[in-house]
Amino acid sequence: MTKDDRGRDLHYCTPLTNLKVIRDRSSLQLCRARQDGRYALWARLNFVLYERMVLFYCTFVAMKYQDSRQVPHARLDDRFELENEDSGENERFGGQIRHGDLRHAVRLFKDRSSGVVRLEACALRGPMQDVPLWTAFVTRYAHDPDWAFYEGGSVVSLVADRPPPYVFLAGYEPPRNRTGELLLEFTTSDDARQFMESWAGLCRQASPHR
């Protein structure tokens, strides 16, 4: 919904599968694909808080790829639009975790512009590959190396149970231990140790004493 020059409400509607999200700094552009290979702007959403932009983006992409009618065309692929070498998210870690028989990709990001740090788990295979399953904003813990605890083997627990992850797949719950802490069960012990090293490096950079 928007307004015309006289202040009257105007309503627009189109299927999510017809649109591509393109990040432009603190805004998300919703675009249609044109026959000449370019994109036509359908709507622009401006965000004050980076976290809200991420939540809109993840929700949009998750709903789009869960649509039962069709898989979006390759030109409308928008699964990596938050990452950008200049002003977007920087991946600090990438590995694989398991949840029962499922395998997920887990990534640790820090946004270059806002400094927001977040974890994200995505489907590893299939038609929803790289579509967000859940994300957790962990910026407030980015100076605390003890927030992530290495349990041994291939398991890492996230000591604080806040903030809870935002889930984008109905009925799905990320794995937790008996005390409610989020668990990352990596497919290899090397991935678990590399995650701990990446987290420690991020904490050293964020430390107020440096």
C-alpha positions as CSV (number, residue, x, y, z in Angstrom):
1,M,0.0,0.0,0.0
2,T,1.2,3.5,-0.8
3,K,-0.5,6.9,-1.4
4,D,-0.9,9.0,-4.5
5,D,-0.2,12.7,-4.9
6,R,-3.6,13.5,-3.2
7,G,-3.0,11.3,-0.2
8,R,-5.4,8.5,-1.4
9,D,-4.5,4.9,-0.7
10,L,-3.2,2.8,-3.6
11,H,-2.9,-1.0,-3.3
12,Y,-0.7,-3.2,-5.4
13,C,-0.5,-7.0,-5.4
14,T,1.8,-9.5,-7.1
15,P,3.0,-13.1,-6.3
16,L,6.3,-13.3,-4.4
17,T,7.6,-15.7,-7.0
18,N,7.5,-12.8,-9.6
19,L,9.9,-10.6,-7.6
20,K,13.6,-10.5,-6.8
21,V,15.0,-8.8,-3.7
22,I,18.0,-6.6,-4.3
23,R,19.8,-4.9,-1.4
24,D,20.8,-1.3,-1.7
25,R,22.5,-0.3,1.5
26,S,19.7,0.1,4.1
27,S,16.9,-0.6,1.6
28,L,15.5,-3.6,-0.2
29,Q,14.3,-3.2,-3.7
30,L,11.6,-5.6,-4.9
31,C,12.0,-6.0,-8.7
32,R,10.5,-7.7,-11.7
33,A,12.7,-9.3,-14.3
34,R,12.5,-7.7,-17.7
35,Q,13.0,-9.5,-21.0
36,D,16.1,-7.4,-21.8
37,G,17.9,-8.9,-18.8
38,R,17.4,-5.9,-16.6
39,Y,15.2,-5.4,-13.5
40,A,12.2,-3.1,-13.1
41,L,11.7,-1.6,-9.6
42,W,8.3,-2.6,-8.2
43,A,8.7,-1.3,-4.7
44,R,11.4,0.0,-2.4
45,L,11.4,-0.6,1.4
46,N,13.7,1.5,3.6
47,F,14.8,0.3,7.0
48,V,16.1,2.1,10.0
49,L,17.2,-1.1,11.8
50,Y,19.3,-3.6,10.1
51,E,17.8,-6.5,12.1
52,R,14.3,-5.6,10.6
53,M,15.7,-5.6,7.1
54,V,17.2,-9.1,7.7
55,L,13.9,-10.4,9.1
56,F,11.9,-9.1,6.1
57,Y,14.5,-10.5,3.7
58,C,14.6,-14.0,5.3
59,T,10.8,-14.1,5.6
60,F,10.4,-13.1,2.0
61,V,12.9,-15.6,0.6
62,A,11.6,-18.4,2.8
63,M,8.0,-17.8,1.8
64,K,9.0,-17.5,-1.9
65,Y,10.7,-20.9,-1.9
66,Q,8.0,-22.6,0.1
67,D,5.4,-21.6,-2.5
68,S,3.8,-24.8,-3.8
69,R,3.1,-23.4,-7.3
70,Q,6.5,-23.1,-8.8
71,V,10.3,-22.8,-8.1
72,P,11.3,-19.2,-8.8
73,H,13.1,-18.6,-12.1
74,A,16.9,-18.5,-11.9
75,R,16.9,-14.8,-12.7
76,L,14.8,-14.2,-9.6
77,D,17.2,-16.0,-7.3
78,D,17.8,-13.7,-4.3
79,R,19.3,-16.1,-1.7
80,F,22.6,-14.2,-1.3
81,E,21.4,-10.5,-1.6
82,L,22.5,-9.5,1.9
83,E,26.1,-10.4,1.1
84,N,28.2,-7.7,-0.6
85,E,32.0,-7.2,-0.8
86,D,31.7,-3.4,-0.1
87,S,28.8,-2.7,2.3
88,G,27.0,-6.0,2.9
89,E,27.5,-8.9,5.2
90,N,30.8,-10.6,5.6
91,E,30.8,-14.3,6.2
92,R,33.0,-15.1,9.2
93,F,32.4,-18.8,9.3
94,G,30.6,-21.4,7.2
95,G,30.1,-25.1,8.0
96,Q,27.6,-27.9,8.2
97,I,25.4,-29.0,11.1
98,R,23.0,-31.9,11.5
99,H,19.6,-32.1,13.1
100,G,18.6,-35.8,13.2
101,D,18.7,-36.9,9.6
102,L,18.7,-33.4,8.3
103,R,21.8,-31.5,7.2
104,H,22.0,-27.7,7.3
105,A,24.5,-25.1,6.3
106,V,25.3,-22.7,9.2
107,R,27.0,-19.4,8.7
108,L,28.2,-16.6,11.0
109,F,27.9,-13.1,9.5
110,K,28.9,-9.6,10.5
111,D,27.4,-6.7,8.5
112,R,30.0,-4.2,7.4
113,S,27.8,-1.2,7.7
114,S,25.8,-1.8,10.9
115,G,28.2,-4.1,12.8
116,V,25.3,-6.5,13.4
117,V,26.4,-10.1,14.1
118,R,24.1,-13.0,13.4
119,L,23.9,-16.8,12.9
120,E,21.9,-18.4,10.1
121,A,21.0,-21.9,9.3
122,C,19.8,-22.9,5.8
123,A,18.8,-26.0,4.0
124,L,21.9,-27.7,2.6
125,R,20.3,-29.6,-0.3
126,G,17.2,-29.8,-2.3
127,P,14.9,-27.2,-3.8
128,M,15.2,-25.0,-0.7
129,Q,19.0,-25.1,-0.7
130,D,20.4,-21.9,0.9
131,V,16.9,-20.8,2.0
132,P,17.0,-19.5,5.6
133,L,15.5,-21.9,8.2
134,W,16.4,-19.7,11.2
135,T,18.6,-16.8,12.2
136,A,19.7,-15.4,15.6
137,F,21.1,-11.9,16.2
138,V,24.0,-12.2,18.6
139,T,25.7,-8.8,18.4
140,R,25.3,-8.3,22.2
141,Y,27.5,-11.3,22.8
142,A,30.1,-10.5,20.2
143,H,32.6,-9.4,22.9
144,D,32.1,-12.5,25.0
145,P,34.2,-15.6,24.0
146,D,32.4,-17.7,26.6
147,W,29.0,-17.3,24.8
148,A,29.9,-20.3,22.6
149,F,31.0,-23.4,24.5
150,Y,32.8,-26.3,22.9
151,E,31.2,-29.5,24.3
152,G,33.8,-31.7,22.7
153,G,33.6,-33.8,19.6
154,S,31.5,-31.9,17.0
155,V,29.1,-30.2,19.4
156,V,29.0,-26.5,20.3
157,S,26.4,-25.1,22.7
158,L,25.4,-21.4,22.8
159,V,25.4,-20.7,26.5
160,A,22.8,-17.9,26.6
161,D,19.3,-18.9,25.5
162,R,18.6,-15.3,24.5
163,P,18.0,-14.0,21.9
164,P,15.9,-16.9,20.6
165,P,16.3,-17.6,16.9
166,Y,13.7,-16.4,14.5
167,V,12.4,-19.5,12.6
168,F,11.1,-19.3,9.0
169,L,9.7,-22.8,8.5
170,A,6.4,-23.6,10.2
171,G,6.7,-26.2,12.9
172,Y,10.5,-26.3,12.9
173,E,12.4,-25.9,16.2
174,P,16.3,-25.7,16.3
175,P,17.9,-28.3,18.5
176,R,18.5,-27.5,22.2
177,N,20.0,-29.3,25.2
178,R,18.2,-30.1,28.4
179,T,18.8,-26.6,29.8
180,G,17.4,-24.9,26.7
181,E,20.7,-23.8,25.2
182,L,20.9,-23.9,21.4
183,L,23.0,-26.7,20.1
184,L,25.1,-26.7,16.9
185,E,26.0,-30.3,16.2
186,F,28.5,-30.0,13.4
187,T,29.1,-32.9,10.9
188,T,32.9,-32.8,11.7
189,S,34.9,-31.9,14.8
190,D,37.1,-29.7,12.6
191,D,34.0,-27.5,11.7
192,A,33.2,-27.2,15.5
193,R,36.7,-26.1,16.3
194,Q,36.9,-23.7,13.4
195,F,33.6,-22.2,14.5
196,M,35.1,-21.6,18.0
197,E,38.2,-20.0,16.5
198,S,36.0,-17.8,14.3
199,W,33.9,-16.7,17.3
200,A,37.1,-16.0,19.4
201,G,38.5,-13.9,16.5
202,L,35.3,-11.9,16.2
203,C,35.3,-11.3,20.0
204,R,38.9,-10.0,19.9
205,Q,37.9,-7.5,17.3
206,A,34.8,-6.4,19.2
207,S,36.6,-6.2,22.6
208,P,36.2,-2.7,24.2
209,H,39.8,-3.0,25.6
210,R,41.3,-3.1,22.1
